[in-house]
Structures are given as C-alpha cells and as structure tokens.
Amino acid sequence: MDAKQGEERLRQRELGIEQQKLSDQELKLHQLSEDLKQADEEQREKLKKGSKVAELLLRHQWQRSLRTRIRGQQKEVEKQEVQVEKAREVLVDVSREKKVLEKLRDRRFEEHQTQLKHETQNQLDDIGARLHRRRKRSSASE
C-alpha cells in the first residue's frame, strides 16, 4: 500500500511539473502576442506619420517573424497540453488502483474481524458447553 501511495505522490509531482511547463509555454505565447500587438500599433503610427519605406518594410518583416513565432509557440502549447493530459490520466489510473487496493485491504480486514468473532464465539460456546456438562455431572453425582 505504501508503494502505491509513493507512486501516487510521484505522479502528482509529475503532473505539477507538466502543468508548470504548460503555464510557462502559455506565458511565452502571451508575451509574443503582446509584442505583436505592440508592433502592429507602432506600424500604424509609422504609417500615419509617413515613415520611410525601408523602415516600414523592416517593421513588416518583424511582424511576420512574430506571427511565425506565435504559430510555433501555439504548437508548443498544444504539445504541452497533451503531456499534461497524459500525466493526469496516469495519476487517475494510479489513484484508482490505490483506491481498489484500499477497499480490498478494508474488506480483508473486515473478513478477518468477522472470522475472529466467529472463532471467539465458538470458543466461548465450547467453554459454556463444558461448564454446563461439568455442572450437570456434579449435580448428578450429588
């Protein structure tokens, strides 16, 4: 039983690690999205001011680069979500096994207790029967 509890704790830690990795990936995605939003706003401002074409082209390339990185990061987030789900499923399986073993242990303990009660009652019945026979013999011999 201790082994299953240890395994369950290990699986909980692994799930926590995978969830932290997912959180980190989502944060990166959010930061990239914010960078793109800011770059878009700056690009609009530069267009309004009539900036040089070369500068506008550089900014446009930067925006395309950010969009590409965002798509890549979205894929990373999706991969990590799969890892989190796998870790969660493993934890659920281990927890179920542990629960089954606990129920089995409890059931066996109850069966043992019932068996002890029956044995004790049988011993008491035997003792009572012997006492009854002794009393009967001693009253008959008197």
N, C-alpha and C positions, 0 to 999 in steps of 0.2 A: 504494500500500500504506500509506503514511504517513497518507493521508486516512482510510482505514478504521480504523487504529489510533487516530487522533484522535477519530473518531466513536464508536468503542467506549469510549474513556475518558469521552467526554461522556455517553454512555448509562449508564455505570457511575455517574457522579456524579448523574445524574438519578434513577436507581434509589435511590441512597443518600438523596437528598433526600426522595423519596416514602416510603421506609421510615422516615425520621425523622419525617415528618408523621404516619404511621400510629402510630408509637410515642407521639407527643405526644397524639394522639386517644385512644389506649388508656389513657394515663395520666389524662387528664381523666375518662374513663369510670370508671376505678378510683377516682378521688377522689370522684366523685359517688356511687358505690356505697358507699364508706366513710362518706360523710356521711349517706346514707340509713340505713345500719346503725346509726350512732350515734343518729340521730333516732328510730329505732324503739326502741332501748334506753331512751332518755330518755323516750319516750312511755309505755313500760311502767312505768317507775319513777314517773312522774307519776300514772298510773292507780292504782298501788298506794298511793300517798300520799294519794290523794283530792284532786287538784288541782281548781281551778275549771274549769267547763265552757268558759268563754271561752278560757282558756289551752290546754285540750286541743284545742279547735277550731282555734286558730291553729297548733298543732303539727301537727295532722292536715292542714291546708292546706299547710303547709310540706312534709310528707312527699309529698303528691300532686304538689306542684310539683317536688320532687326526682325522683319517678318519671317525670314527663313529660320532664324534662331528660335523664334516663338513657335513655329511649327515643329521644330526639332524638340523643343522643351515640352510641348504638348504630348509628343510621343513618349518622352521620358516619364511624364506624369502618368500616362496611361499604363506604361510598363510597370511602374511602381504600384499603381492601384491593383494590378494583377498580383503582384508579390504580396501586398497587404492581404488581399482576399485569400490567397493560398495559405499564408501564415494563420489567418483567422480560422480557416477550415481545419487546419492541423490542430489548433488549440481546441476547437469544438470537439473534434474526434477524441483527443486525449482526455478532455473533461468528461465526455460521455463514458469512455472506458473506466475512468476513475469512479464515476458515479455507479456504474454497474458493479464494479468490484466492491464498493462500499455497501451497496444493497446486498450483494452476495455474502459479504462478511457479516452484516447485521442479521441476515436470515440464518446463517450458520450459527451465530451466537444464540439467537432465539431458539433454534432447534436444540442446541447444546443445553440451554437452560431448561427447556421442556424435558429433555431426556434426564437431566439431573433431578428434576422434580419427580418424574416417574420412578426413578431408581430410589430416591429418598422415600417416596410414598410406599414403594414395595418393601423397603427395609423396615419402615415403621409398621406396616401391616404384618410382616413376619414377626417382628418383636411383639406386637399386640397379640398375635395368634399364639405364640409361645407362652406369653404371660397367661393368657386365657386357659391354655391346656394345663399349665402348672397349677393355677388356682383350682381348676376343675379336679385335677388329680389329688391335690392336697385336701380339697373338701370331700372327695370321695373316700379318701383313706381315713378320714376322721370319723 
